C-alpha cells in the first residue's frame, strides 16, 4: 500500500470551507480513481492546518493521479483559500498491528 500526504494551511476563517471541499468534492472523485483505498484528514483548526492522507493499492495507482492531472485539479479546488502552497509527500505504508 502507498500513501500521499498533502499538508495545507488555510486562510483565517476558511477552515470549515476547506473541510467541506475535501469532503464534498475531493473525496467523491478520489473514490473513482483506480487503486484508491481511503482518504483521511488530520486537522488542527486552531492553526488552520489540514493533512490529507490518501491510500493507494500500488505505487503506480498513486503515481497515475499525479501524471494525469487528477492531483493538481483537486488541489486547485482549494487554491483560493490556501495560505501558502500545498506540500506533497509520498510514502510506502507498512502495517504494524
C-alpha positions in Angstrom: 0.0 0.0 0.0 1.1 3.6 -0.7 0.2 6.9 0.7 0.2 10.5 -0.5 0.3 13.1 2.3 -0.6 16.6 1.4 -0.3 19.3 4.1 -2.1 22.6 3.6 -2.7 25.7 5.7 -5.8 27.6 5.1 -6.5 31.3 5.4 -8.2 32.6 8.6 -11.9 31.9 8.6 -11.7 29.3 5.8 -11.1 26.1 7.8 -14.6 24.8 7.6 -14.8 25.7 3.8 -11.6 23.6 3.3 -13.0 20.6 5.1 -16.2 20.9 3.1 -14.4 21.0 -0.2 -12.4 17.9 0.8 -15.4 16.0 1.9 -17.9 17.1 -0.8 -15.7 17.5 -3.9 -12.3 15.9 -3.5 -13.3 12.6 -1.7 -16.0 11.6 -4.2 -13.7 12.0 -7.1 -10.9 10.1 -5.3 -13.2 7.1 -4.9 -13.4 6.9 -8.8 -9.6 6.7 -9.2 -8.1 3.2 -9.9 -6.5 1.7 -6.9 -7.8 4.3 -4.4 -8.4 2.9 -1.0 -9.2 5.7 1.5 -8.8 9.4 2.3 -8.1 10.6 5.8 -8.0 14.2 7.1 -5.9 15.2 10.1 -7.0 18.6 11.2 -5.9 21.4 13.5 -8.5 24.1 13.4 -6.6 26.4 15.7 -3.6 26.6 13.3 -5.7 26.2 10.1 -3.7 23.1 9.1 -5.1 20.1 7.3 -3.1 17.0 6.4 -4.8 14.9 3.8 -3.6 11.3 3.5 -4.8 9.2 0.6 -4.1 5.5 0.5 -3.5 3.6 -2.8 -3.1 -0.1 -3.7 0.0 0.3 -5.7 2.7 2.9 -6.4 1.5 3.0 -10.0 -2.0 3.9 -8.9 -0.7 6.7 -6.7 1.6 8.0 -9.5 -1.2 7.8 -12.1 -3.1 10.6 -10.3 -0.1 12.8 -10.5 0.7 12.0 -14.1 -2.9 12.5 -15.4 -3.5 15.9 -13.6 -6.0 14.5 -11.1 -4.0 15.6 -8.1 -3.4 19.1 -9.3 -7.0 19.5 -10.2 -8.1 18.6 -6.7 -5.6 20.9 -5.1 -6.8 23.6 -7.4 -10.2 23.4 -5.8 -8.6 24.7 -2.6 -6.4 27.4 -4.3 -8.5 30.4 -3.3 -8.4 29.5 0.4 -4.8 28.3 0.9 -2.3 30.3 2.9 0.8 29.3 1.0 1.5 26.2 -1.1 0.3 22.6 -0.6 3.2 20.3 0.4 3.1 16.8 -1.0 5.0 13.7 0.1 4.6 10.1 -1.0 5.2 7.1 1.3 5.2 3.3 1.4 2.7 2.1 4.1 3.7 -0.8 6.4 1.0 -2.4 8.6 2.5 -2.9 12.1 -0.5 -4.1 14.0 
